[in-house]
Amino acid sequence: MNLYSIKMRGSKEHNHISGAESIVSEKDLQNAVSVLIKRALTHSKGKSDYINIKIEEVKKEELKYIDPLYVTTLNTKNKKESYEFLYNNLLKLNINSKNAIYIIDLFKSIKNMRGAVLLDVNNLKRLEKDKLRGIRATYMDFEDSEDSKVDMLDKQYECTDNLNKNEKLLQNTHFIEALCLSSKVCNAPNIIGEICCSDDKNYTTGYIASKKFGYIRVKNMKDIGEDRGGRIFLYDPTIDSRYTLEDTIKYLENTKVIVKDKVIFK
């Protein structure tokens, strides 16, 4: 059966509201599109007045399969603790103290970007040609599991009291989509990590991710009601000189990736 990539972008008065994507089978295509439109119309940031849906056929031979990053959760008490943790983990990525402080300040300032900042961690130069659009990591999804893709797209928050905390996470759209994206991003050439916080004002958990230490969920990255949020892809061209910046961007924006359905919690 044919596979299709679906991308949804919703905005209101030219401001970004919602974005999501999936790779689904032909039989799930119509329902998946309906679910994504619903998300654009019912987002906590507002009701989109412009919704763009893009659908493309995907050949199975185009797909690259990768493992998900392993997952841990840090239960911080407040934003101060959360950002101290981010700082210490940036140091673990061999980023010097001065640059780590700059990265955190930049991260806190991001708002209303459609994609991510692509930052050279050595000279602190932003590498996106369009600073509002940013770099979009696209064409990725988890492989099919026992839950249907459409059901997963429609699950918004942790739920179901009879599940343990890790099982609840696997029912959380925010978490699943972020883990999928970060797993792809951290497999890109010369990307050493990513930091992210959702712009959903009702969702305050962010993360820092790297192949070095996995995907670490960080509570209390912002206060309830804050609509700021964004992500930074941490780029170090000295890691592997065989790859150019263009190679990295091409992987992030065009390589079609399926993340294997074997999430490991630590």
C-alpha positions in Angstrom: 0.0 0.0 0.0 1.2 3.5 -0.9 2.6 5.8 1.8 2.0 9.6 2.0 3.7 12.4 3.8 1.3 15.0 5.2 2.4 18.4 6.4 0.1 20.9 8.1 0.9 24.5 8.9 -1.6 26.8 10.5 -1.3 30.6 11.1 -3.4 33.5 12.3 -2.9 37.0 10.9 0.5 35.7 9.5 1.6 34.5 12.9 2.5 30.8 13.3 -0.1 28.8 15.3 0.4 25.1 14.7 2.5 22.7 12.6 2.5 18.9 12.4 3.2 16.1 10.0 2.9 12.4 9.6 3.7 9.6 7.2 0.6 7.4 6.8 -0.8 4.7 4.6 -3.3 5.5 1.9 -6.1 4.0 3.9 -5.4 6.5 6.8 -4.8 9.5 4.6 -8.2 11.2 4.8 -8.7 10.7 8.5 -5.1 11.9 9.2 -5.7 15.1 7.3 -9.0 15.7 9.2 -7.1 15.3 12.5 -4.4 17.8 11.5 -6.9 20.4 10.4 -8.7 20.0 13.8 -5.4 20.7 15.5 -4.9 23.9 13.5 -8.4 25.1 14.4 -8.3 24.2 18.2 -4.7 25.1 19.2 -4.1 26.9 22.5 -2.5 29.8 20.7 -5.7 30.4 18.7 -7.8 29.4 15.8 -5.9 29.4 12.5 -7.3 31.6 9.8 -4.9 30.1 7.2 -4.2 26.3 7.0 -1.8 24.8 4.5 -1.9 21.1 3.8 0.8 19.4 1.7 0.5 15.8 0.7 3.2 13.8 -1.2 3.6 10.2 -2.0 6.6 8.5 -0.4 8.4 5.5 -1.9 9.3 2.8 0.6 12.8 2.7 -0.9 13.3 6.4 0.1 12.8 5.7 3.8 15.7 5.6 6.2 15.1 3.8 9.5 16.8 5.0 12.7 16.5 4.1 16.4 14.9 6.6 18.8 17.0 8.4 21.4 16.6 6.8 24.8 14.5 8.9 27.2 14.9 10.2 30.7 12.9 12.8 32.7 14.2 15.5 35.0 11.7 16.8 37.5 13.0 20.2 38.3 11.3 22.5 40.9 11.5 25.7 38.9 12.9 27.4 35.7 16.1 28.3 37.5 16.9 24.6 38.0 15.8 23.8 34.5 18.2 26.2 32.9 21.1 25.3 35.2 20.6 21.7 34.0 20.6 22.9 30.3 23.8 24.8 30.9 25.5 21.8 32.4 24.5 19.6 29.6 25.7 22.0 27.0 29.1 21.8 28.7 28.9 18.0 28.3 28.7 18.6 24.5 32.1 20.4 24.7 30.5 23.8 24.3 32.5 26.4 26.4 30.9 28.2 29.2 30.6 31.6 27.5 29.0 30.0 24.4 26.6 27.9 26.6 25.4 31.1 28.3 24.8 32.8 24.9 22.9 29.7 23.6 20.6 29.7 26.6 19.9 33.5 26.3 19.2 33.0 22.6 16.9 30.1 23.4 14.9 32.1 25.9 14.4 34.9 23.3 12.9 32.7 20.5 9.2 33.3 19.6 7.0 32.8 16.6 9.6 31.0 14.5 8.2 28.5 12.1 11.3 26.3 12.2 14.5 26.0 14.2 17.6 28.1 14.7 20.6 26.4 13.2 23.6 27.6 15.3 27.3 27.1 14.9 28.4 26.3 18.5 31.9 27.5 17.9 31.4 31.0 16.4 27.8 31.4 17.5 26.7 32.3 13.9 23.1 31.6 13.0 23.1 29.6 9.7 19.5 29.9 8.6 19.0 32.0 5.5 15.5 33.0 6.6 15.6 33.9 10.3 11.8 33.8 10.6 11.3 30.5 8.8 14.4 28.9 10.3 15.3 25.3 9.4 12.5 22.8 9.3 13.2 19.2 10.1 10.6 17.4 8.1 9.7 14.0 6.6 9.7 11.9 9.7 7.4 9.7 11.7 7.4 6.7 14.1 6.8 3.4 12.5 3.4 1.8 12.9 2.7 0.4 16.3 -0.4 -1.1 18.0 -2.0 2.3 18.1 -3.2 3.6 14.8 -1.3 6.7 13.4 -4.5 8.7 13.3 -5.3 7.9 17.0 -1.8 9.0 18.0 -2.1 12.3 16.0 -5.3 13.1 18.0 -3.9 12.5 21.5 -2.9 15.7 23.1 -1.9 15.2 26.7 -1.0 12.5 29.2 -4.1 10.5 30.1 -5.5 7.2 31.3 -5.0 6.6 35.0 -4.4 2.9 34.7 -1.1 3.3 32.7 2.3 3.8 34.3 4.1 7.1 33.7 6.1 5.8 30.7 3.0 4.3 29.1 1.2 7.6 29.6 4.1 9.4 27.8 3.7 7.1 24.8 0.1 8.4 24.6 1.2 12.0 24.5 1.3 13.7 21.1 3.7 16.4 22.3 6.2 13.9 23.5 6.0 11.4 20.6 6.3 14.1 17.9 9.2 15.8 19.8 11.1 12.5 20.3 10.6 11.6 16.6 11.9 15.0 15.5 14.9 15.1 17.9 15.9 11.5 17.0 16.1 12.5 13.3 17.9 15.8 14.1 20.5 14.2 16.3 21.3 11.8 13.5 22.1 14.6 11.1 25.7 15.2 10.0 27.5 17.5 12.4 24.5 18.1 14.6 25.7 17.5 18.2 22.3 18.2 19.9 19.1 20.1 20.2 17.2 22.1 22.8 13.5 22.8 22.6 10.5 24.1 24.4 7.0 24.0 22.9 5.2 27.3 22.1 2.0 25.7 23.5 1.2 27.9 26.5 -0.3 24.9 28.3 2.8 22.7 27.9 5.8 23.6 30.0 8.1 20.6 29.6 11.0 21.0 27.2 14.0 18.9 26.4 17.7 18.7 25.6 18.7 15.9 23.2 21.9 14.4 21.9 23.2 11.0 20.9 25.6 11.5 23.7 23.0 11.4 26.5 19.7 10.8 24.8 16.5 12.7 25.0 16.1 14.4 28.4 12.7 15.8 29.2 13.1 18.9 31.4 10.1 20.0 33.5 9.3 23.7 34.2 11.1 25.2 31.2 8.5 28.0 31.3 5.4 29.1 33.2 1.9 28.1 32.3 0.5 30.8 30.0 3.8 31.7 28.3 3.4 31.3 24.6 7.1 31.6 23.8 9.0 28.6 22.6 11.3 27.3 19.9 14.2 25.1 19.2 17.9 25.3 18.4 19.9 22.8 16.4 23.5 22.7 17.7 25.9 22.5 14.7 29.6 21.7 14.9 31.3 21.5 11.5 34.5 20.2 13.0 33.0 16.9 13.9 33.2 15.4 10.4 34.7 17.5 7.6 33.3 15.2 4.9 29.9 16.9 5.4 29.1 20.4 4.4 26.5 22.7 5.9 24.4 22.0 2.8 24.6 18.2 3.5 23.2 18.8 7.0 20.4 21.0 5.9 19.5 18.6 3.1 19.3 15.7 5.6 17.1 17.8 8.1 14.7 19.0 5.5 14.6 16.3 2.8 15.7 12.9 4.1 12.6 10.7 4.8 13.1 9.0 8.2 11.1 6.4 10.1 11.9 6.1 13.8 11.7 2.6 15.0 9.0 1.8 17.5 11.2 0.8 20.4 11.4 3.6 22.9 13.7 2.9 25.8 13.2 4.8 29.1 16.1 5.2 31.6 
